[in-house]
């Protein structure tokens, strides 16, 4: 079931869709260039393919969920997920979990900032719902 945008939920739905479509497209790019991405970042090709699959899955699922009737719990969960994900992606760098290159660290920061940006937009969309 899908629903049309209303004035109150349009920001939340748009933020969820933009986040999901962007992450899905990034996943397609990482998957298509997993070898070069792995060499650039210091990750293994296996991790690159795993990230790609997770990003594409995220893109498909949340694009679909953005059209559901009751958007509040979806937006709440996704905003929280984005905030936790942003912290985790930034924390990976000093933790030394992966042997990241300089470019790999930059990619983790960029992914973290992406998640933080959309987490804030989704939170603003939730606040607009009242």
DSSP file (Angstrom, degrees, kcal/mol; ACC not computed):
  #  RESIDUE AA STRUCTURE BP1 BP2  ACC     N-H-->O    O-->H-N    N-H-->O    O-->H-N    TCO  KAPPA ALPHA  PHI   PSI    X-CA   Y-CA   Z-CA
    1    1 A X              0   0    0      0, 0.0     2,-0.3     0, 0.0    68,-0.2   0.000 360.0 360.0 360.0 132.9    0.0    0.0    0.0
    2    2 A X        -     0   0    0     66,-0.1     2,-0.3    67,-0.0    66,-0.2  -0.780 360.0-154.4-117.1 166.2    1.3    3.4   -0.9
    3    3 A X        -     0   0    0     64,-0.6     2,-0.2    -2,-0.3     3,-0.0  -0.955  19.4-111.4-137.8 156.5    0.1    6.8    0.1
    4    4 A X        -     0   0    0     -2,-0.3     2,-0.2     1,-0.1     6,-0.0  -0.512  44.9 -92.7 -84.3 159.0    0.4   10.2   -1.4
    5    5 A X        -     0   0    0     -2,-0.2     2,-0.3     3,-0.0    -1,-0.1  -0.477  38.2-162.8 -71.2 136.5    2.4   12.9    0.3
    6    6 A X     >  -     0   0    0     -2,-0.2     4,-1.1     1,-0.1    -3,-0.0  -0.705  34.3-105.8-107.2 169.8    0.7   15.2    2.7
    7    7 A X  T  4 S+     0   0    0     -2,-0.3     4,-0.4     1,-0.2     3,-0.3   0.900 117.4  48.3 -62.2 -40.9    2.1   18.5    3.8
    8    8 A X  T  4 S+     0   0    0      1,-0.2     4,-0.3     2,-0.1    -1,-0.2   0.844 119.5  34.2 -73.2 -34.2    3.0   17.2    7.3
    9    9 A X  T  > S+     0   0    0      1,-0.2     4,-2.6     2,-0.1     5,-0.3   0.427  90.0  94.7-103.0   3.3    4.8   14.0    6.2
   10   10 A X  H  X S+     0   0    0     -4,-1.1     4,-2.6    -3,-0.3     5,-0.2   0.891  84.5  50.3 -65.1 -39.8    6.4   15.2    2.9
   11   11 A X  H  > S+     0   0    0     -4,-0.4     4,-2.6     2,-0.2    -1,-0.2   0.935 113.4  46.0 -63.6 -45.2    9.8   16.1    4.5
   12   12 A X  H  > S+     0   0    0    113,-0.3     4,-2.4    -4,-0.3     5,-0.2   0.942 115.3  45.4 -63.8 -47.8   10.1   12.8    6.2
   13   13 A X  H  X S+     0   0    0     -4,-2.6     4,-2.6     1,-0.2    -1,-0.2   0.908 114.6  48.4 -63.2 -41.5    9.1   10.7    3.2
   14   14 A X  H  X S+     0   0    0     -4,-2.6     4,-2.9    -5,-0.3     5,-0.2   0.913 111.7  49.5 -65.7 -42.1   11.3   12.8    0.9
   15   15 A X  H  X S+     0   0    0     -4,-2.6     4,-2.2    -5,-0.2    -2,-0.2   0.899 112.4  48.0 -64.0 -40.7   14.3   12.4    3.3
   16   16 A X  H  X S+     0   0    0     -4,-2.4     4,-2.7    -5,-0.2    -2,-0.2   0.939 114.8  45.4 -65.1 -46.4   13.8    8.6    3.6
   17   17 A X  H  X S+     0   0    0     -4,-2.6     4,-3.1     2,-0.2     5,-0.3   0.927 113.5  48.4 -64.4 -44.8   13.5    8.3   -0.2
   18   18 A X  H  X S+     0   0    0     -4,-2.9     4,-2.3     2,-0.2     5,-0.2   0.917 114.3  46.9 -62.7 -43.0   16.5   10.5   -1.0
   19   19 A X  H  X S+     0   0    0     -4,-2.2     4,-2.7    -5,-0.2     5,-0.2   0.948 115.5  45.6 -61.0 -49.8   18.6    8.6    1.6
   20   20 A X  H  X S+     0   0    0     -4,-2.7     4,-2.5     2,-0.2    -2,-0.2   0.918 114.6  45.7 -64.3 -45.6   17.5    5.2    0.3
   21   21 A X  H  X S+     0   0    0     -4,-3.1     4,-2.4    -5,-0.2    -1,-0.2   0.924 115.0  48.1 -65.9 -43.0   18.0    6.0   -3.4
   22   22 A X  H  X S+     0   0    0     -4,-2.3     4,-2.4    -5,-0.3    -2,-0.2   0.932 113.5  46.2 -62.1 -46.4   21.4    7.6   -2.8
   23   23 A X  H  X S+     0   0    0     -4,-2.7     4,-2.5    -5,-0.2    -2,-0.2   0.904 112.3  51.9 -63.8 -40.9   22.6    4.7   -0.6
   24   24 A X  H  X S+     0   0    0     -4,-2.5     4,-2.1    -5,-0.2    -1,-0.2   0.910 110.6  47.4 -61.5 -42.6   21.3    2.2   -3.1
   25   25 A X  H  X S+     0   0    0     -4,-2.4     4,-2.2     2,-0.2    -2,-0.2   0.891 110.6  51.4 -67.1 -39.2   23.1    3.9   -6.0
   26   26 A X  H  X S+     0   0    0     -4,-2.4     4,-2.9     1,-0.2     5,-0.2   0.918 108.9  52.9 -61.0 -41.8   26.3    4.1   -4.0
   27   27 A X  H  X S+     0   0    0     -4,-2.5     4,-2.6     1,-0.2    -2,-0.2   0.898 107.3  50.6 -60.6 -41.6   25.9    0.4   -3.3
   28   28 A X  H  X S+     0   0    0     -4,-2.1     4,-2.3     2,-0.2    -1,-0.2   0.914 112.3  47.7 -62.3 -41.7   25.6   -0.3   -7.1
   29   29 A X  H  X S+     0   0    0     -4,-2.2     4,-1.7     2,-0.2    -2,-0.2   0.920 112.4  47.7 -65.3 -44.2   28.7    1.7   -7.7
   30   30 A X  H  < S+     0   0    0     -4,-2.9     7,-0.2     1,-0.2    -2,-0.2   0.911 113.5  49.1 -63.3 -41.5   30.7    0.0   -4.9
   31   31 A X  H >< S+     0   0    0     -4,-2.6     3,-0.9     1,-0.2    -2,-0.2   0.889 110.4  49.8 -64.5 -39.8   29.5   -3.4   -6.2
   32   32 A X  H 3< S+     0   0    0     -4,-2.3    -1,-0.2     1,-0.3    -2,-0.2   0.804 124.5  29.8 -69.4 -28.7   30.5   -2.6   -9.8
   33   33 A X  T 3X S+     0   0    0     -4,-1.7     4,-2.8    -5,-0.2    -1,-0.3  -0.229  76.4 137.6-124.1  43.2   33.9   -1.5   -8.8
   34   34 A X  H <> S+     0   0    0     -3,-0.9     4,-2.5     2,-0.2     5,-0.2   0.879  72.2  50.6 -60.7 -40.9   34.5   -3.7   -5.7
   35   35 A X  H  > S+     0   0    0      2,-0.2     4,-2.3     1,-0.2     5,-0.2   0.975 115.6  39.4 -63.3 -56.4   38.1   -4.5   -6.6
   36   36 A X  H  > S+     0   0    0      1,-0.2     4,-2.5     2,-0.2    -2,-0.2   0.882 115.9  53.6 -60.5 -37.1   39.3   -0.9   -7.2
   37   37 A X  H  X S+     0   0    0     -4,-2.8     4,-2.4    -7,-0.2     6,-0.3   0.915 108.9  49.5 -62.5 -42.3   37.2    0.3   -4.2
   38   38 A X  H  X S+     0   0    0     -4,-2.5     4,-2.4    -5,-0.2     5,-0.5   0.924 112.6  46.4 -63.4 -45.0   38.9   -2.3   -2.0
   39   39 A X  H  < S+     0   0    0     -4,-2.3    -1,-0.2     1,-0.2    -2,-0.2   0.894 114.1  49.0 -64.0 -39.2   42.4   -1.2   -3.2
   40   40 A X  H  < S+     0   0    0     -4,-2.5    64,-0.5    -5,-0.2    63,-0.4   0.899 121.9  31.7 -65.9 -41.9   41.5    2.4   -2.7
   41   41 A X  H  < S-     0   0    0     -4,-2.4    60,-2.0    62,-0.2    -2,-0.2   0.695 103.1-116.9 -94.3 -21.5   40.0    2.0    0.8
   42   42 A X  S  < S+     0   0    0     -4,-2.4    57,-0.4     1,-0.4    -3,-0.2   0.436  74.0 125.7  92.7  -0.1   42.1   -0.8    2.3
   43   43 A X        -     0   0    0     -5,-0.5    -1,-0.4    -6,-0.3     2,-0.2  -0.416  65.7-105.8 -80.8 165.5   39.1   -3.1    2.6
   44   44 A X     >  -     0   0    0     -2,-0.1     4,-2.2     1,-0.1     5,-0.2  -0.551  27.2-112.6 -85.4 159.1   39.0   -6.5    1.1
   45   45 A X  H  > S+     0   0    0      1,-0.2     4,-2.7     2,-0.2     5,-0.2   0.875 118.9  58.1 -58.0 -35.1   36.9   -7.2   -2.0
   46   46 A X  H  > S+     0   0    0      1,-0.2     4,-2.2     2,-0.2    -1,-0.2   0.921 107.2  45.4 -60.5 -44.1   34.7   -9.4    0.2
   47   47 A X  H  > S+     0   0    0      2,-0.2     4,-2.9     1,-0.2    -1,-0.2   0.886 111.2  54.2 -65.1 -38.2   33.9   -6.5    2.5
   48   48 A X  H  X S+     0   0    0     -4,-2.2     4,-2.4     1,-0.2    -2,-0.2   0.928 110.3  45.3 -62.7 -44.7   33.3   -4.3   -0.6
   49   49 A X  H  X S+     0   0    0     -4,-2.7     4,-2.7     2,-0.2    -1,-0.2   0.890 112.9  51.8 -65.6 -37.9   30.8   -6.7   -2.0
   50   50 A X  H  X S+     0   0    0     -4,-2.2     4,-2.5    -5,-0.2    -2,-0.2   0.921 110.8  46.9 -63.2 -44.3   29.1   -7.0    1.4
   51   51 A X  H  X S+     0   0    0     -4,-2.9     4,-2.7     2,-0.2     5,-0.2   0.925 112.3  51.2 -61.6 -44.5   28.9   -3.3    1.8
   52   52 A X  H  X S+     0   0    0     -4,-2.4     4,-2.5    -5,-0.2     5,-0.2   0.933 111.3  46.8 -59.4 -47.4   27.5   -3.0   -1.8
   53   53 A X  H  X S+     0   0    0     -4,-2.7     4,-2.5     1,-0.2    -1,-0.2   0.915 113.3  48.6 -62.5 -43.3   24.8   -5.7   -1.1
   54   54 A X  H  X S+     0   0    0     -4,-2.5     4,-2.6     1,-0.2    -1,-0.2   0.901 112.2  49.0 -64.4 -40.3   23.8   -4.1    2.2
   55   55 A X  H  X S+     0   0    0     -4,-2.7     4,-2.4     2,-0.2    -2,-0.2   0.903 112.4  47.1 -67.3 -41.2   23.5   -0.7    0.6
   56   56 A X  H  X S+     0   0    0     -4,-2.5     4,-2.4     2,-0.2     5,-0.2   0.926 113.1  49.3 -66.2 -43.4   21.4   -1.9   -2.3
   57   57 A X  H  X S+     0   0    0     -4,-2.5     4,-2.8    -5,-0.2     5,-0.3   0.937 111.4  49.6 -58.4 -48.1   19.2   -3.8    0.1
   58   58 A X  H  X S+     0   0    0     -4,-2.6     4,-2.6     1,-0.2     5,-0.3   0.917 110.5  51.4 -55.9 -46.3   18.8   -0.7    2.2
   59   59 A X  H  X S+     0   0    0     -4,-2.4     4,-1.5     1,-0.2    -1,-0.2   0.918 113.6  42.5 -59.8 -46.2   18.0    1.3   -0.9
   60   60 A X  H  X S+     0   0    0     -4,-2.4     4,-1.9     2,-0.2    -2,-0.2   0.945 117.1  45.7 -67.1 -48.5   15.3   -1.1   -2.1
   61   61 A X  H  X S+     0   0    0     -4,-2.8     4,-2.7     1,-0.2    -2,-0.2   0.928 116.2  42.9 -65.2 -46.9   13.7   -1.7    1.3
   62   62 A X  H  X S+     0   0    0     -4,-2.6     4,-1.6    -5,-0.3    -1,-0.2   0.777 109.6  56.5 -77.5 -23.6   13.5    1.9    2.5
   63   63 A X  H  < S+     0   0    0     -4,-1.5     4,-0.4    -5,-0.3    -1,-0.2   0.922 113.2  43.1 -65.1 -42.5   12.4    3.3   -0.8
   64   64 A X  H >< S+     0   0    0     -4,-1.9     3,-1.4     1,-0.2    -2,-0.2   0.923 112.7  51.7 -65.8 -45.3    9.4    0.8   -0.5
   65   65 A X  H >< S+     0   0    0     -4,-2.7     3,-1.8     1,-0.3    -1,-0.2   0.791  95.7  70.1 -65.5 -26.9    8.9    1.7    3.2
   66   66 A X  T 3< S+     0   0    0     -4,-1.6    -1,-0.3     1,-0.3    -2,-0.2   0.728  97.4  53.1 -62.8 -19.8    8.7    5.4    2.5
   67   67 A X  T <  S+     0   0    0     -3,-1.4   -64,-0.6    -4,-0.4    -1,-0.3   0.429  83.2 116.8 -94.2   0.1    5.4    4.8    0.8
   68   68 A X  S <  S-     0   0    0     -3,-1.8   -66,-0.1   -66,-0.2     3,-0.1  -0.314  72.2-121.3 -70.2 154.6    3.8    3.0    3.7
   69   69 A X  S    S+     0   0    0      1,-0.2     2,-1.1   -68,-0.2    -1,-0.1   0.941 103.3  50.7 -60.8 -53.1    0.7    4.5    5.3
   70   70 A X        +     0   0    0      1,-0.2     4,-0.5     2,-0.0    -1,-0.2  -0.741  64.6 164.9 -93.9  94.6    2.2    4.8    8.9
   71   71 A X     >  +     0   0    0     -2,-1.1     4,-2.9     1,-0.2     5,-0.3   0.700  53.5  82.3 -86.1 -21.8    5.5    6.6    8.3
   72   72 A X  H  > S+     0   0    0      1,-0.2     4,-2.6     2,-0.2     5,-0.2   0.917  94.1  42.5 -56.0 -52.6    6.2    7.6   11.9
   73   73 A X  H  > S+     0   0    0      1,-0.2     4,-2.3     2,-0.2    -1,-0.2   0.862 115.7  51.0 -65.7 -31.3    7.7    4.3   13.2
   74   74 A X  H  > S+     0   0    0     -4,-0.5     4,-2.5     2,-0.2     5,-0.2   0.940 112.8  45.3 -67.1 -46.9    9.7    3.9   10.0
   75   75 A X  H  X S+     0   0    0     -4,-2.9     4,-2.5     2,-0.2     5,-0.2   0.878 113.0  51.0 -64.2 -38.8   11.1    7.4   10.3
   76   76 A X  H  X S+     0   0    0     -4,-2.6     4,-2.2    -5,-0.3     5,-0.2   0.949 113.8  43.6 -63.9 -49.1   11.9    7.0   14.0
   77   77 A X  H  X S+     0   0    0     -4,-2.3     4,-2.5    -5,-0.2    -2,-0.2   0.903 115.9  47.3 -63.8 -41.8   13.7    3.7   13.4
   78   78 A X  H  X S+     0   0    0     -4,-2.5     4,-2.6     2,-0.2    -1,-0.2   0.895 110.6  51.2 -70.0 -39.7   15.6    5.0   10.4
   79   79 A X  H  X S+     0   0    0     -4,-2.5     4,-2.2    -5,-0.2    -2,-0.2   0.940 113.4  45.5 -61.6 -46.4   16.7    8.2   12.0
   80   80 A X  H  X S+     0   0    0     -4,-2.2     4,-2.6    -5,-0.2     5,-0.3   0.924 112.0  52.2 -61.3 -44.6   18.0    6.3   15.0
   81   81 A X  H  X S+     0   0    0     -4,-2.5     4,-2.8     1,-0.2    -2,-0.2   0.901 109.5  49.9 -57.9 -42.6   19.7    3.8   12.7
   82   82 A X  H  X S+     0   0    0     -4,-2.6     4,-2.5     2,-0.2    -1,-0.2   0.897 110.7  48.7 -65.9 -40.7   21.4    6.7   10.8
   83   83 A X  H  X S+     0   0    0     -4,-2.2     4,-2.0     2,-0.2    -2,-0.2   0.928 115.4  43.5 -65.5 -44.1   22.6    8.4   14.0
   84   84 A X  H  X S+     0   0    0     -4,-2.6     4,-2.5     1,-0.2    -2,-0.2   0.910 114.5  51.3 -65.9 -41.6   24.1    5.1   15.4
   85   85 A X  H  X S+     0   0    0     -4,-2.8     4,-2.7    -5,-0.3     5,-0.2   0.894 108.0  52.0 -62.7 -40.5   25.5    4.3   11.9
   86   86 A X  H  X S+     0   0    0     -4,-2.5     4,-1.9     2,-0.2     5,-0.2   0.934 111.5  46.4 -61.8 -46.0   27.2    7.7   11.7
   87   87 A X  H  X S+     0   0    0     -4,-2.0     4,-2.4     1,-0.2    -2,-0.2   0.914 114.0  49.1 -62.8 -42.0   28.8    7.2   15.1
   88   88 A X  H  X S+     0   0    0     -4,-2.5     4,-1.5     1,-0.2    -2,-0.2   0.897 109.4  50.7 -65.0 -41.4   29.9    3.7   14.1
   89   89 A X  H  < S+     0   0    0     -4,-2.7     4,-0.5     1,-0.2    -1,-0.2   0.867 114.7  43.7 -67.5 -35.1   31.4    4.7   10.8
   90   90 A X  H >X S+     0   0    0     -4,-1.9     3,-1.0    -5,-0.2     4,-0.7   0.879 111.1  55.0 -74.3 -38.0   33.4    7.5   12.4
   91   91 A X  H 3X S+     0   0    0     -4,-2.4     4,-1.6     1,-0.2    -2,-0.2   0.745  93.6  70.6 -68.5 -23.4   34.5    5.2   15.3
   92   92 A X  H 3X>S+     0   0    0     -4,-1.5     4,-1.1     1,-0.2     5,-0.9   0.843  90.8  62.5 -60.6 -32.7   35.9    2.6   13.0
   93   93 A X  H X45S+     0   0    0     -3,-1.0     3,-0.8    -4,-0.5    -1,-0.2   0.971 110.5  31.7 -64.5 -58.3   38.7    4.9   12.1
   94   94 A X  H 3<5S+     0   0    0     -4,-0.7    -1,-0.2     1,-0.2    -2,-0.2   0.776 111.8  66.2 -72.7 -21.8   40.5    5.3   15.4
   95   95 A X  H 3<5S-     0   0    0     -4,-1.6    -1,-0.2     1,-0.1    -2,-0.2   0.769  94.6-142.5 -68.5 -23.7   39.5    1.8   16.5
   96   96 A X  T <<5 +     0   0    0     -4,-1.1    -3,-0.1    -3,-0.8    -2,-0.1   0.789  49.4 146.6  68.0  27.6   41.7    0.4   13.8
   97   97 A X  S   <S+     0   0    0     -5,-0.9     2,-0.3     2,-0.0    -4,-0.1   0.881  70.5  30.5 -62.2 -38.4   39.3   -2.4   13.0
   98   98 A X  S    S-     0   0    0     -6,-0.4     2,-1.8    -5,-0.1   -55,-0.1  -0.875  87.1-116.5-119.1 153.2   40.3   -2.3    9.3
   99   99 A X        -     0   0    0    -57,-0.4     2,-0.1    -2,-0.3     5,-0.1  -0.542  50.2-175.3 -85.1  71.0   43.6   -1.3    7.8
  100  100 A X        -     0   0    0     -2,-1.8   -58,-0.3    -7,-0.1   -59,-0.1  -0.420  18.5-137.4 -75.2 142.2   42.1    1.7    6.1
  101  101 A X     >  -     0   0    0    -60,-2.0     4,-2.4    -2,-0.1     5,-0.2  -0.283  38.4 -93.4 -79.4 176.6   44.1    3.8    3.7
  102  102 A X  H  > S+     0   0    0      1,-0.2     4,-2.0     2,-0.2     5,-0.1   0.911 132.1  48.3 -58.6 -41.9   43.8    7.6    3.8
  103  103 A X  H  > S+     0   0    0    -63,-0.4     4,-2.5     2,-0.2    -1,-0.2   0.873 108.4  54.8 -66.2 -36.5   41.1    7.4    1.2
  104  104 A X  H  > S+     0   0    0    -64,-0.5     4,-2.2     2,-0.2    -2,-0.2   0.895 107.7  49.0 -63.3 -40.1   39.4    4.6    3.2
  105  105 A X  H  X S+     0   0    0     -4,-2.4     4,-2.3     2,-0.2    -1,-0.2   0.903 110.8  50.7 -65.2 -40.4   39.3    6.9    6.2
  106  106 A X  H  X S+     0   0    0     -4,-2.0     4,-2.7     1,-0.2    -2,-0.2   0.897 109.2  51.1 -63.6 -40.0   37.9    9.7    4.0
  107  107 A X  H  X S+     0   0    0     -4,-2.5     4,-2.9     2,-0.2     5,-0.2   0.915 109.8  49.8 -63.9 -42.4   35.2    7.3    2.7
  108  108 A X  H  X S+     0   0    0     -4,-2.2     4,-2.4     2,-0.2    -2,-0.2   0.906 112.0  47.9 -63.3 -41.3   34.2    6.3    6.2
  109  109 A X  H  X S+     0   0    0     -4,-2.3     4,-2.8     2,-0.2    -2,-0.2   0.925 112.4  49.5 -64.0 -43.5   33.9    9.9    7.2
  110  110 A X  H  X S+     0   0    0     -4,-2.7     4,-2.4     2,-0.2    -2,-0.2   0.925 112.0  47.4 -62.0 -44.8   31.9   10.7    4.1
  111  111 A X  H  X S+     0   0    0     -4,-2.9     4,-2.4     1,-0.2    -1,-0.2   0.904 113.0  50.1 -62.2 -40.3   29.5    7.8    4.8
  112  112 A X  H  X S+     0   0    0     -4,-2.4     4,-2.4    -5,-0.2    -2,-0.2   0.906 111.0  47.8 -64.5 -41.9   29.2    8.9    8.4
  113  113 A X  H  X S+     0   0    0     -4,-2.8     4,-2.8     2,-0.2    -1,-0.2   0.878 110.0  53.6 -66.9 -37.0   28.4   12.4    7.4
  114  114 A X  H  X S+     0   0    0     -4,-2.4     4,-2.5    -5,-0.2     5,-0.3   0.959 111.1  45.8 -58.5 -51.0   25.9   11.2    4.9
  115  115 A X  H  X S+     0   0    0     -4,-2.4     4,-2.3     1,-0.2    -2,-0.2   0.902 113.6  49.1 -61.5 -41.7   24.1    9.1    7.6
  116  116 A X  H  X S+     0   0    0     -4,-2.4     4,-2.3     2,-0.2    -1,-0.2   0.931 110.3  51.0 -63.2 -46.0   24.2   12.1   10.1
  117  117 A X  H  X S+     0   0    0     -4,-2.8     4,-2.3     1,-0.2    -2,-0.2   0.935 115.2  41.2 -57.3 -49.5   22.8   14.5    7.5
  118  118 A X  H  X S+     0   0    0     -4,-2.5     4,-2.6     1,-0.2    -1,-0.2   0.828 110.5  57.6 -74.1 -29.3   19.9   12.2    6.6
  119  119 A X  H  X S+     0   0    0     -4,-2.3     4,-2.2    -5,-0.3    -1,-0.2   0.917 109.4  46.2 -61.1 -42.4   19.3   11.3   10.3
  120  120 A X  H  X S+     0   0    0     -4,-2.3     4,-2.7     2,-0.2    -2,-0.2   0.931 112.3  49.9 -66.0 -45.8   18.9   15.0   11.0
  121  121 A X  H  X S+     0   0    0     -4,-2.3     4,-2.2     1,-0.2    -2,-0.2   0.912 112.2  48.1 -59.3 -41.7   16.6   15.5    8.0
  122  122 A X  H  X S+     0   0    0     -4,-2.6     4,-2.2     2,-0.2    -1,-0.2   0.888 110.5  51.4 -67.2 -38.2   14.5   12.5    9.1
  123  123 A X  H  X S+     0   0    0     -4,-2.2     4,-2.4     2,-0.2    -2,-0.2   0.913 109.6  49.8 -63.6 -41.9   14.4   13.8   12.7
  124  124 A X  H  X S+     0   0    0     -4,-2.7     4,-1.9     1,-0.2    -2,-0.2   0.898 109.6  52.1 -62.1 -39.5   13.2   17.2   11.4
  125  125 A X  H  X S+     0   0    0     -4,-2.2     4,-1.1    -5,-0.2  -113,-0.3   0.877 109.0  50.1 -63.1 -38.1   10.5   15.4    9.4
  126  126 A X  H  X S+     0   0    0     -4,-2.2     4,-0.8     1,-0.2     3,-0.3   0.903 109.1  51.2 -65.9 -41.3    9.4   13.5   12.5
  127  127 A X  H >< S+     0   0    0     -4,-2.4     3,-0.7     1,-0.2    -2,-0.2   0.864 105.0  57.1 -64.8 -34.5    9.1   16.8   14.4
  128  128 A X  H 3< S+     0   0    0     -4,-1.9    -1,-0.2     1,-0.2    -2,-0.2   0.826  97.2  62.9 -65.5 -30.5    7.0   18.3   11.6
  129  129 A X  H 3<        0   0    0     -4,-1.1    -1,-0.2    -3,-0.3    -2,-0.2   0.800 360.0 360.0 -63.7 -26.6    4.6   15.4   12.1
  130  130 A X    <<        0   0    0     -4,-0.8    -3,-0.1    -3,-0.7    -2,-0.1   0.451 360.0 360.0  89.5 360.0    3.9   16.7   15.6
